[in-house]
Amino acid sequence: MPHLSLPLFHSRINRKLKGSDTINDLLVINLDAFVNGSDSTRRCIASQVDAALQQHGFFYLSNHGVDSQVVQSCFEQSKRYFDLPQETRAHHHSSASQPYGFSPCKNESVLGQPCMKESFGFNSGDDIARQVAWPSEDAVPGFKKTALTLFDECKGVVSHLLDCLSLALALPPELHLLRHHSHANDTCSLLHYPAVPASDSAVPVVRHPAHADFGTLTLLFQDNVGGLEIAEGVSVAADDEVFRAVPPAKDLIVVNAGYLLMRWSNQRWKSSIHRVCWPASTKRNRFSKTIPERYSIAFFSHPDDATVIDALPGCHGESRGKLFPPLDTGEYLRRRRTGMYTG
């Protein structure tokens, strides 16, 4: 695959990062070292990503090339959008049949538990089945342009990561993961967890119930509020004590493997359960009056509909047979998206 030049970040935190750095035991991977490094460096980074996904299913990504000003602008546009009146946003409503647009609080659920967040999902497709009900330029000037700029930059990051994963498994060109990702199924979601009174006993501490993402890879940009927690290799019914925080870190992207990547790798790579709760500082402080609002941006990468998910070479053999039958991506994604919505 061609090596593409990625701009380096020079923030205070990234100047300190080395390939072996961790945050709360999660590895920090330097993507620029993979993209622009020597063959031996690329193999080293691929091994780090392989190890991170085997151990945790999550890692942080530094020097990834996504312009920090683009990310900041997208957060600002997200706030402007969610500040619009509810009746205005209702015109952009998403559903199981049209999963792009606005989704209000409790519109989505996990095993019957409502998600206490609202979101705006979009992609870059132009065909009628993928059309997005964008807010008007008058309502939020520059919203669509900013969102699609970030979308395009995330596509580039995912492409590099798929190249990295393919190298980790020494996949032949005909099985390279990029061949199955035209980005037609990729989705980006602007997420908003509204502020709530801490004294309201009807408000759950869990803002987004425990779940695993269902695609290939997820890129997550967090604000500084926090609340993301992971539980490795356990069920969605895990006890609170097995969850641990994935704290926000300036200019870093949180990356995690989805269910389809776990299945593709024959469970070599984990698709870890995760959730969003009240921030740890609030949970510890019984005098907190308000749970602060939280913003995040998630980019979900999925294989193309025609892809059949079957165990990749290097992930099965005489000592480890195939754990799953082949799976049709298009049918699977339609089924999962249908199950997301409560109404």
N, C-alpha and C positions, 0 to 999 in steps of 0.2 A: 504494500500500500504506500502511496506517496507520503512523504513527511511534510506536514504543513506547519508554517511558522505561527506560533502562538505568542501574543504579547505577554510579557511578565508583569505581575503585580509587584509593587514595591511598598506595600503597606508595612506598618511596624510589625505585625504578627507574621507575615510571610517571610520577612528577612531572617527570622529566627528558625524557620522550618527546615528540617533535614529529612531525608528519606525514612528514617527510623522513628520520627516523632509520633507521639500518640496524644489523643485527647480523650480522657476517661477510658483508656485502654483501646480506643479505636484508632487504627493506623491513619496517618496523614500521607496521602500519595501525591507526589509532585508530577502532574500530568505533562508539563513542559519537558521534563527529563525523559519521558517516554517518547514524546512527539519529535523532539529535536536531538535526542541522545544518540550515542553510538549503539551498534547492535547489542553489545554486551549490557549497556545501560538499559536498553529497551527490554531485554530479557529479564533483567533484575527487577524492573518496575512491574512487568507482567507477573513475575513470581510473587511480588508483594500483594498485588491485587488478588491473585489466586488465593494466597494465604488469608487475606482479610475476609474474602467471601466464604472461605471454608470455615473460618473461626467464628465470625460474627454476622456475615451477610451485610454488613455496613462498613463504610469507611468515609473519611473526609478527603476532599480533593482540593489541592492548592495549585496555584499557577496554572489555572485551567483556561485562561484566555477570555473568559466572559468579562466584558467591560463593567467595572464596578459602578460606573455612572449609569449604565443601562439598567443594571439591577436596581439601583436606588430610584431611578425614574419610574421603573415599573411598580415598585412599592408605593411611590407617591400617587401614581395613577390608580392603583388598586384602592387606596384610601379614598380618593376622590369618587371612585365608582361606588363604593359601599356607603358613602355619605349621601348618595342620591336617595330620594324618597323610595320607599318599598314599592309603591305602585308604579314608579318609573322602571325599576329593575324587573318587575313582574313581566314586562313586555319582552324580556330577553330570556324567558323561562326555558330550562332544559328538562329533559325527560328521558325515559329508557329508550325511546325511539329516536330522540334527538339529544344526545348527551353533551351538546355544546351550548353555552349560555349561562344564565343565572340559575343557581340552585339555592333556595332559602334554607334557613336553619330547620333541622328535623326532616328535610326532604329526602335525605339519604340515611340509611341505617346499616348496622352490622349485627346480624343475628337478632334482629328485633330491637336493638338498642339505637336510639336516635343519635345522629351526629350533630353536635351543638356548634355548627359552623355554617357559614354561607360561602358560596364560591361562584366564580365565573370561569367556565372552562372554554377553551378554544383550540383550534389547530390552524394550519395554514392552507387547508384544502379549499378548492374552488368549486368542486362538484356539488350538486344539489343535496346529496346525502350527508355532506359534511359542512353545510353552510352554518355560519355562526350569526346569531342575532346580536350584532355589535351595538353598543350604545351610540347615539348620534354624535357627530363631531361637536355639535353645540352643547350637548350634555357634558361630555368629558373630552375637551380638545386634546388631540394627540394620543388618545387611549389606544386605538387599534394599531397605529404605527409603532408605538413604544412596545406594546405586547408582542407584536410579530417580530420586532428586532430581537427581543430576548429569545423568542421561540427559535429563530434561525441560529442564534449563537449556541443555544442548548443542543440543537441538532448536531453541530460540529463537535461538541464535547462528547455526546453519545457515540458518534462515529469513531472518535479516537478510542473510547473505552471498549467498543466492540472489536476494534483492531487489537487492543491489548488483550482482551479475553481470548480471541482467536489465537494469538501468539502463545498465550499461557497453555493452551491445549494443543499447540502445534497443528492446527487444523489445515488441511489442504485448501487451495484456493476455491475449489468448487463448494466447500462447506463453510467458507468464511462467513461469520455472522452478519457482516455488512450486506451480503447478498440477499438477506431475508429482511432487511430493514430499509425500505424506501422512505420512511418517516411519514407515510400516509396515515398510519394509525396512531401516531404520536399525539399526545394531548398535553396542554399546559393548563394548570388551574391556579387562579388567584384565590387565596383562601383567607377568610376573616372569621376569627372567633370573637364574637362581641363581648364587651365587658358585662359582667353580671355581679349582682350583690352577693357577697360571701355569706350573708346571713340567711339567704333563701335556701331552706332545706330541700326544696324541690329541684334545685340546680345541681346536676351531677358533677362530681369532681373530675370525671373523665369527659373531656370535651369531644374527643373522637375515639370511639371504642377500639379495643385491640383488634388488629387485622393484619393481613399480609397483602402487599400490592400484587396485582395479578398480571403484570406485564414482564418485560425484560429487565430494564433498569429504571430507577427513579432518581432524579436530581432534585434536591430540596434546598431552597434558599430560605433562611429563617431571619426574623427580626430578633431583637435582643431580649424578648420576653421569656422565651423558653417554654418547656412543657413536653417536648418530644421524649419518649421513653421507649426502650427496646427490651424484649425478652427473647433470648436466643433459643431456637429449637424447641419451643414449647407451644402449647395450644393457646387459642384465644381465651380460654378460661383460666389462664395463669393467675396465681396469687400476686398481690401487689408487690411482695418482697422480691420477686424475681425480676422486676423491671428496674432498669437503671437509665439515667438521663443521657441524652445526646445533646449537650449544651450548644447554644449558638457560638460561632467563632467567626470573627470578622473576615470577610472576603473568601471564606471557604464554603464549598458545596458539600452537603451530605449526600452520599450515594448509597443506594441499597438495591439488592437483587429482588426481583419479583418472582412470583410463582412459576411463570413460564421458564425463566432462566434456571430456577431450581430443578424443574422437571427436565429441561434440556440437558442439564449437567448430571442427570441421574442422581440428584441429591448431593453431588460434590459441593455445590455452593448453596448456602442457606438463604432462604427467604424468611427472614426473622419477623416474628410478630412485633408490632409496634403500636403505640397509641399516643394521644395527646391529652395531657392532664393540666390541671392548674399548675402554674409555675411553682417550683420547689420552695422558693422563698415565701410564697403565699400559703402553701400547705403547712409550713412550719410556724407561721405567724397567726395565732388564733385571734389576733386583734385586727387583722385585715378586714376592711369594710367592702372593698371592691376587688374582684378578680379582673386584672387589666385585659384589655383586648389584645389579641395576637394576630399578626399577619405573617403569612408565609406564601411561597410560590413553589409549586411542584410541577416538574416536567416528567411525564410518564412516557417511556419508550415501549412500543409494542412491535412484535413481528408483523409482517404483512399477512393479510387474511389467508392467502394460499399456502402459507408455511405449515408444514406438518412437524410438530414438535416430537422428536424422537431422540433417544440418548445419543450424544455426540461421541465420536471416537476419543479414546483416552478417558472416558467416564464409565466404561463398562468392559467386561472381559470375562475370562474364566473364573476369576475369583469374585467377581461382582457382576451379576446378571442385570439385565434391564429391569428396573423397578416399576416402570409405567408402560402401558401400551401407547402407540402413537396417538397424538391429539391434534385435531384440526383447529388452527388458531382462530379463524373467522367465527366458527360456531361457538368456540369457548368464550371469546370476547363478547359476543352478543348475549350469551347466557349470563355472564358475570355482570354486564352493564344493566341488564334487565333486573337483576336481583338487588341492585344498589338503591333503588328508589322506593319510597314508602307510599307514594301516591302518584 
